[in-house]
Amino acid sequence: MPSKSDKLSDMEKKRVNKLEQIASKNWEKTPTSVRKLLEKMAQQIEQQEKKLTEVLTV
């Protein structure tokens, strides 16, 4: 049976950086204010995913 740390490691590896899904040519055309908002939202999503991962592996 995998340990808690193994489960966390596997789940973290499966996470996809949300912003990497946006083509660079599109990202460059995105207004700065929208980029900042998206970056902040992506960070919040990542933090929530980490918290959820911790809760689910307890």
Sine and cosine of phi, psi and omega as CSV:
sin_phi,cos_phi,sin_psi,cos_psi,sin_omega,cos_omega
0.00,0.00,0.77,-0.64,-0.02,-1.00
-0.91,0.41,0.58,-0.81,0.03,-1.00
-0.96,0.26,0.20,-0.98,0.02,-1.00
-0.85,0.52,-0.68,0.73,-0.01,-1.00
-0.92,0.40,-0.56,0.83,0.06,-1.00
-0.91,0.41,-0.66,0.75,0.02,-1.00
-0.90,0.44,-0.70,0.72,0.02,-1.00
-0.88,0.48,-0.70,0.72,-0.01,-1.00
-0.88,0.48,-0.70,0.72,0.01,-1.00
-0.89,0.45,-0.68,0.73,-0.01,-1.00
-0.92,0.39,-0.62,0.79,0.02,-1.00
-0.92,0.40,-0.61,0.79,0.02,-1.00
-0.91,0.42,-0.53,0.85,-0.04,-1.00
-0.98,0.21,-0.31,0.95,0.02,-1.00
-0.90,0.44,0.65,-0.76,0.03,-1.00
-0.94,-0.35,0.73,-0.68,0.08,-1.00
-0.91,0.42,0.89,-0.45,-0.08,-1.00
-0.86,0.51,-0.63,0.78,-0.06,-1.00
-0.95,0.30,-0.40,0.92,0.03,-1.00
-0.94,0.35,-0.24,0.97,0.00,-1.00
-0.98,0.18,-0.16,0.99,0.00,-1.00
-1.00,-0.08,0.82,-0.57,0.01,-1.00
-0.86,0.51,0.64,-0.77,-0.06,-1.00
-0.87,0.50,-0.57,0.82,0.02,-1.00
-0.91,0.42,-0.54,0.84,0.06,-1.00
-0.97,0.23,-0.64,0.77,-0.01,-1.00
-0.88,0.47,-0.64,0.77,0.00,-1.00
-0.90,0.44,-0.48,0.88,0.01,-1.00
-0.99,0.10,-0.20,0.98,-0.05,-1.00
-0.97,0.24,0.74,-0.67,0.03,-1.00
-0.85,0.53,0.54,-0.84,-0.04,-1.00
-0.83,0.56,-0.67,0.74,-0.02,-1.00
-0.89,0.46,-0.60,0.80,0.02,-1.00
-0.95,0.31,-0.63,0.77,0.05,-1.00
-0.86,0.51,-0.73,0.69,-0.01,-1.00
-0.88,0.48,-0.68,0.74,0.02,-1.00
-0.89,0.45,-0.71,0.71,0.01,-1.00
-0.89,0.45,-0.64,0.77,0.02,-1.00
-0.90,0.44,-0.67,0.74,0.01,-1.00
-0.91,0.42,-0.69,0.72,0.01,-1.00
-0.90,0.43,-0.63,0.77,0.03,-1.00
-0.89,0.45,-0.63,0.78,0.05,-1.00
-0.90,0.43,-0.67,0.75,0.00,-1.00
-0.91,0.42,-0.65,0.76,0.04,-1.00
-0.89,0.46,-0.70,0.72,0.01,-1.00
-0.88,0.48,-0.67,0.74,0.02,-1.00
-0.89,0.46,-0.67,0.74,0.01,-1.00
-0.92,0.39,-0.62,0.79,0.05,-1.00
-0.89,0.45,-0.65,0.76,0.03,-1.00
-0.90,0.44,-0.69,0.72,0.02,-1.00
-0.88,0.47,-0.70,0.72,-0.01,-1.00
-0.89,0.45,-0.66,0.75,0.04,-1.00
-0.86,0.50,-0.67,0.74,0.01,-1.00
-0.90,0.43,-0.67,0.75,-0.01,-1.00
-0.91,0.40,-0.67,0.74,-0.06,-1.00
-0.95,0.31,-0.36,0.93,-0.04,-1.00
-0.98,-0.18,0.16,0.99,0.01,-1.00
-0.98,0.21,0.00,0.00,0.00,0.00
